[in-house]
Amino acid sequence: MERYIAIDNVCAWPNLTKMPDGAIIATIFNQPCHGLWEGDVECWASKDGGRFWERRGTPAPHEPGTNRMNVAAGLAFNDDLVVLASGWTHRPRKGEGRAGHEAPAHPLLPWVCRSADGGRTWTRAETISPPDAKSARIIPFGDIVGLADGALGVCIYSWQPPDEHNCYFYVSADDGHTWSIRGTIQEGNINETAPLVLPNGEVLACARTLGDQHLDLFRSKDHGQSWEREQAVSKGSQHPAHLLNLADGRVLLTYGDRRGRLDQGGHQGIETRISADGGHTWGDPARLVDLEPSDLGYPATVQTDQETLLTAWYCSGITAHQRYHMGVGIWNIA
């Protein structure tokens, strides 16, 4: 594996999008903290498969006293880059206020951000409404996917402290401009959920659960209207997920392993699993990257050619680089 510090001094939580011209866009949070102060959603681009990166634009610049940090991203059918960006109120300016994990006041409604020039310039609109008054605080996550019926789809969860999150499947019938609910993936026990459209048109959704925070896999056979839980696909403290259709027809699951400190028998890093039958059964977990005890994970993967994959993650620091950063690994699939 080739491994790089790709973007330094950012928390990132990267989302990767492969553009029609082969460039890879990383949509990230641009501050070196876990959302504790003001910050923006930025897009960075790599033209060489992930080795070098340059900042292209800012889909969601924050307003004073807030940040923009929670995203879903992907391509519209016309190849525009679409980013749904939420964030939090009551965020101090960098270096001000208490540097702790105090609870934010509430999430901001997502902006729909759109770029027709590969992430350089952006328009923004507020066209996503909550499902109801109870679930008024909503947060997008994962990839924006193209459904077999011609709509775009995305997973959005409601934030209802202290311990109730519902996850919904939203769709857009106008190529990403406006969004509405099509179905409920599950109520009460899941939040960050990654979708994938299989070649047969079925939709998978891999969700971070509450409680022990393992990953559950859901499936929809009607383009996101109804969902069935199928199985757990990770152990506790292994989350959140990313799903990818590989060129050879298999499905790749990537997730962060956050099971305790390494010096106490923990296993922190990035892991993968592969399914050869559309997510019904999965191979054994394989370790992609070992990471030291830190704030870490949230991997995303794209396939750059028939054999090569690029995986990005975030980490608050390793022995050789003691700052928040987006790390990447370039590797070949077996």
matplotlib code that plots the C-alpha trace (Angstrom):
import matplotlib.pyplot as plt

x = [0.0, 1.0, 0.1, 0.1, -0.9, -3.2, -4.6, -3.0, -4.5, -8.2, -10.6, -12.0, -14.5, -13.9, -16.4, -14.9, -16.5, -14.9, -15.6, -16.2, -12.7, -11.1, -10.3, -11.2, -13.0, -12.7, -15.5, -14.2, -14.6, -11.7, -10.8, -8.4, -11.1, -14.1, -16.5, -15.8, -15.6, -16.5, -15.5, -16.5, -17.1, -14.4, -13.7, -10.2, -9.2, -6.6, -5.7, -3.2, -5.2, -4.9, -1.2, -1.4, -4.4, -5.3, -8.2, -10.8, -13.7, -16.0, -19.5, -20.7, -18.9, -20.1, -22.1, -20.8, -21.4, -21.9, -20.0, -20.8, -19.4, -21.9, -22.1, -23.5, -22.0, -22.2, -22.9, -26.1, -27.2, -25.9, -22.5, -22.9, -21.3, -24.0, -23.1, -25.7, -24.1, -25.4, -23.6, -24.2, -25.2, -23.4, -19.8, -17.1, -14.5, -11.3, -9.3, -12.2, -14.5, -14.1, -12.1, -14.3, -17.0, -19.9, -23.2, -24.1, -27.4, -28.9, -28.1, -28.6, -30.9, -28.9, -27.9, -28.1, -24.8, -24.2, -21.2, -21.1, -17.4, -15.9, -16.2, -14.7, -17.8, -21.0, -24.7, -26.6, -30.3, -32.4, -34.7, -34.7, -37.4, -37.6, -40.0, -42.1, -41.9, -40.5, -37.7, -37.0, -33.2, -31.8, -28.3, -27.1, -24.5, -22.7, -23.0, -25.6, -26.6, -28.4, -31.4, -32.6, -35.9, -34.1, -34.2, -31.2, -31.2, -29.5, -29.6, -30.6, -31.0, -32.7, -30.9, -33.0, -30.9, -30.2, -30.7, -33.2, -32.1, -34.3, -32.9, -34.8, -34.2, -34.7, -35.0, -34.8, -36.8, -35.2, -31.5, -30.6, -32.2, -35.1, -35.5, -38.3, -38.8, -39.4, -39.0, -37.9, -34.9, -35.4, -36.7, -35.1, -31.7, -29.5, -27.9, -24.9, -26.0, -24.2, -26.3, -25.3, -27.3, -26.6, -26.4, -29.8, -31.4, -31.7, -30.5, -28.3, -27.9, -25.3, -26.1, -24.3, -26.4, -26.7, -25.8, -22.7, -22.4, -22.0, -23.1, -26.5, -27.2, -30.6, -32.0, -34.7, -36.2, -38.4, -36.0, -36.0, -39.7, -39.5, -36.6, -35.7, -32.9, -30.8, -27.8, -25.1, -21.9, -19.4, -18.7, -19.4, -17.4, -16.8, -18.4, -19.4, -19.6, -18.9, -20.1, -18.7, -19.5, -16.3, -15.6, -15.6, -19.1, -18.4, -19.3, -16.7, -17.5, -15.1, -15.4, -13.5, -12.4, -12.5, -12.4, -10.4, -6.8, -4.2, -2.2, -5.2, -5.9, -7.8, -7.8, -7.9, -7.7, -9.6, -11.1, -12.8, -15.1, -16.2, -19.4, -19.6, -23.5, -24.8, -24.4, -26.2, -23.0, -19.7, -16.1, -14.0, -12.8, -9.4, -7.3, -6.4, -4.6, -3.5, -3.9, -2.7, -5.2, -6.8, -9.9, -10.2, -12.1, -14.9, -13.3, -14.5, -13.3, -13.3, -11.9, -9.4, -8.8, -9.6, -7.3, -6.6, -8.5, -8.1, -9.3, -9.4, -9.9, -9.3, -7.1, -6.3, -2.6, -0.1, 3.4, 4.9, 2.4, 0.8, -1.9, -5.4, -5.2, -6.9, -4.9, -5.1, -4.1, -3.7, -4.0, -4.9, -7.9, -7.4]
y = [0.0, 3.6, 5.7, 9.5, 12.5, 13.9, 17.0, 18.3, 20.1, 19.1, 16.8, 16.0, 13.2, 12.7, 11.9, 10.8, 11.4, 10.2, 12.8, 12.1, 13.4, 11.0, 13.5, 12.6, 15.1, 14.9, 16.8, 17.6, 19.7, 22.1, 22.5, 20.5, 19.7, 17.5, 20.2, 22.3, 25.7, 27.5, 25.9, 25.2, 22.4, 22.4, 20.4, 19.2, 17.5, 14.9, 14.3, 11.6, 8.9, 10.4, 11.2, 15.0, 17.2, 20.9, 22.9, 23.7, 25.5, 25.9, 24.4, 25.5, 28.5, 28.8, 31.7, 33.5, 31.4, 28.2, 25.5, 23.4, 19.9, 17.1, 16.2, 13.8, 14.2, 12.7, 13.3, 14.3, 12.6, 15.7, 15.3, 18.3, 17.7, 18.0, 18.4, 18.4, 20.2, 20.6, 21.8, 23.1, 26.3, 28.0, 27.3, 29.7, 31.2, 29.2, 29.5, 30.9, 29.2, 25.9, 23.3, 20.4, 18.2, 20.2, 19.4, 21.7, 23.5, 22.0, 21.0, 23.4, 22.4, 21.1, 23.3, 21.9, 23.0, 22.5, 22.9, 22.6, 23.1, 20.3, 21.9, 25.3, 27.5, 26.8, 27.7, 27.1, 26.6, 25.4, 22.8, 19.9, 19.8, 17.6, 14.7, 16.1, 18.4, 15.6, 14.9, 18.5, 18.3, 16.4, 15.5, 14.1, 11.4, 9.2, 9.2, 10.6, 7.7, 7.4, 5.1, 2.7, 4.7, 7.9, 9.6, 10.5, 9.1, 9.9, 8.9, 11.6, 11.0, 12.9, 14.0, 13.6, 13.6, 11.8, 8.4, 8.4, 8.8, 7.9, 7.4, 8.3, 7.8, 11.0, 11.3, 14.0, 13.8, 16.9, 15.8, 17.0, 20.4, 19.5, 16.6, 14.7, 11.6, 8.3, 5.9, 5.2, 2.9, 2.5, 4.5, 4.9, 3.2, 4.3, 7.4, 7.7, 5.5, 4.8, 3.8, 1.8, 1.0, -2.5, -3.4, -5.1, -1.9, -2.9, -0.4, -1.3, 0.9, 0.3, 2.0, 2.9, 1.7, 3.2, 1.2, -0.8, 1.1, -1.8, -1.7, -3.1, -3.8, -2.9, -3.6, -2.0, -3.7, -0.8, 2.1, 3.1, 3.1, 0.1, -1.4, -4.6, -5.2, -8.2, -8.6, -7.0, -6.7, -5.5, -5.8, -3.0, 0.2, -0.5, 2.3, 4.2, 2.4, 3.1, 0.8, 0.5, -1.5, -3.0, -3.3, -7.1, -7.2, -7.6, -5.1, -3.6, -2.5, -0.2, 1.0, 2.5, 0.1, 2.1, -0.8, 0.6, 1.5, -0.6, -1.0, -2.5, -5.0, -2.7, -2.8, 0.8, 1.3, 0.8, -2.5, -4.0, -6.8, -8.1, -9.6, -11.6, -11.9, -8.4, -8.1, -11.3, -12.9, -11.4, -12.5, -12.2, -8.7, -7.7, -5.0, -2.2, 0.3, 0.2, 3.5, 4.5, 5.5, 8.7, 10.3, 8.3, 6.6, 7.6, 5.9, 6.4, 4.5, 4.9, 2.6, 4.4, 1.6, -2.1, -3.1, 0.0, 1.5, 4.8, 4.9, 8.1, 8.4, 11.0, 10.8, 13.2, 12.2, 9.4, 9.2, 10.3, 13.1, 14.6, 16.7, 16.1, 15.1, 13.2, 10.1, 8.0, 4.6, 3.4, -0.3, -3.3, -5.4, -9.2]
z = [0.0, -0.7, 2.3, 2.5, 4.7, 2.0, 3.6, 6.8, 9.7, 9.1, 10.8, 7.3, 7.7, 4.0, 1.3, -2.0, -5.4, -8.7, -11.4, -15.1, -16.0, -13.6, -10.9, -7.3, -5.1, -1.3, 0.5, 4.0, 7.2, 7.1, 10.8, 13.0, 15.7, 16.1, 15.2, 18.3, 16.5, 13.4, 10.1, 6.5, 4.1, 1.4, -1.7, -2.5, -5.8, -6.8, -10.5, -9.8, -8.1, -4.6, -4.1, -4.4, -3.5, -4.1, -2.7, -5.3, -3.6, -0.6, -1.1, 2.4, 4.0, 7.6, 9.0, 12.2, 15.3, 13.4, 11.4, 8.4, 8.8, 8.1, 4.5, 1.9, -1.6, -5.1, -8.8, -10.3, -13.5, -15.5, -13.8, -11.5, -8.1, -5.3, -1.6, 1.2, 4.1, 7.6, 10.8, 14.3, 16.0, 18.9, 17.7, 18.9, 16.7, 16.5, 19.7, 21.7, 24.2, 26.0, 24.1, 25.1, 23.6, 25.0, 23.4, 20.5, 20.6, 17.5, 13.9, 11.1, 8.2, 5.3, 2.4, -1.1, -2.7, -6.4, -8.7, -12.5, -12.8, -10.7, -7.3, -8.1, -7.8, -6.0, -5.6, -2.4, -1.6, 1.4, -0.2, 2.3, 4.9, 8.1, 8.0, 10.9, 13.9, 16.2, 13.7, 12.9, 13.3, 10.3, 9.2, 5.8, 5.6, 3.0, -0.8, -3.0, -5.3, -8.6, -8.4, -11.1, -11.4, -12.4, -9.0, -6.8, -3.3, 0.0, 3.7, 6.2, 10.0, 12.7, 15.8, 18.9, 22.0, 24.1, 22.5, 19.7, 16.1, 13.1, 9.6, 6.4, 2.7, 0.7, -3.0, -5.7, -8.9, -10.3, -10.4, -6.9, -6.7, -4.3, -2.0, -0.2, 1.9, 0.1, 3.0, 6.6, 7.0, 10.7, 13.7, 17.0, 16.8, 13.9, 12.6, 10.1, 7.2, 3.9, 0.8, -2.3, -5.4, -6.7, -10.4, -10.1, -8.8, -5.1, -2.6, 0.4, 3.5, 6.1, 9.4, 12.6, 15.5, 18.9, 22.0, 21.2, 17.8, 15.4, 11.8, 10.6, 6.9, 5.4, 1.9, -0.2, -3.3, -4.3, -4.7, -1.1, -0.2, 2.2, 4.0, 5.8, 8.2, 7.2, 9.5, 11.6, 9.5, 12.2, 15.9, 18.5, 18.1, 14.4, 12.4, 10.3, 7.0, 3.3, 0.5, -3.0, -6.1, -7.4, -11.1, -10.8, -9.4, -5.7, -3.0, -0.7, 2.9, 4.6, 8.2, 11.1, 13.9, 17.2, 19.7, 22.6, 23.1, 21.3, 24.5, 26.2, 23.5, 21.2, 17.4, 16.1, 12.3, 9.1, 8.1, 5.0, 4.2, 0.7, -0.5, -3.7, -3.7, -3.4, 0.4, 1.4, 2.8, 3.7, 3.9, 7.0, 8.0, 6.7, 8.3, 5.7, 8.0, 11.6, 13.5, 16.9, 19.7, 18.5, 17.0, 13.8, 11.1, 8.7, 5.6, 2.0, -1.0, -4.8, -7.5, -9.7, -12.2, -12.7, -9.8, -7.8, -4.9, -3.0, 0.6, 2.7, 6.4, 9.2, 12.2, 15.0, 14.9, 14.7, 16.1, 12.8, 12.3, 15.4, 13.9, 12.6, 8.9, 6.1, 5.4, 2.2, 1.1, -2.5, -2.7, -4.9, -4.3, -4.2]

ax = plt.figure().add_subplot(projection="3d")
ax.plot(x, y, z, "-o")
ax.set_aspect("equal")
plt.show()
